[in-house]
Amino acid sequence: MFRCLTTTVTVPEIADLRPARQAKNITLTAVANHFGVWPAVISCIERGTRRDDNLANAYREWLTAA
């Protein structure tokens, strides 16, 4: 337990997601439809109020390919 409390965990950066999406003129709804989630989920991930590293990484890869 002590090791879990004292080990530093790196959190992936998410600040690049919203500007990348907006630069490509992709709507929240289009992203949400692609990943099968509600638009609010994507918005929360972009704002950093919800953490889902797997979805954020998949979202980043999808934006790069788009």
N, C-alpha and C positions, 0 to 999 in steps of 0.2 A: 504494500500500500504506500509506503514512504517513497518508493521509487516512482510510482505513478504521480504522486503529488509534487515531486521535486524535479522531474524530467521536463525539459523544455520541449514543447510541441510547436512546430512551425505551422502557421496557418497560411494557406495559399492566398495570394493577393487577388482581389475581385474588382478593384477599381477600374480595370481596363475593359470590363464587359459592356457596360452601358455605352461608353463612348464608341466602342467598336461597332456595336449594334446600330447606334444612331448614324454613324458615318456611312453605313451600308444601307440606310433607310429601311431597316427591317423592324417591323412592329413587335411589341410584346406578344400580341396574339399569335403572330406567325411563329415565333420561337416556342411559345407554349404549345401550339398545335403540333409542332415537330416532335417535341419531347413528351407529349401526352400529359401535360400538367396544366393547371390553371395559370392564367397570366399573372396573378398575384404572387405565385410561387417564384416566377422569374424575376418579378420586381423586387421581392424580398431578398433574393440572392444578389441582385445587382446593388441593392442598398446596404447589404451586409447585415440585415436583421434576421436572416435565416441562413444556416450553414448546411450545405450539402456539397461536399467536395467532389463527389463523383459527378453530380449533375453540372457543377460549375466547370469542371474540366471538360466534360463532354460538350458543354455549351461553347467553351472557348475554342475547342477543336472545330466545331461546326461553324463558328463565326470565321475562323481562319480559312476554312474551305469554301465558304460562301462568296 
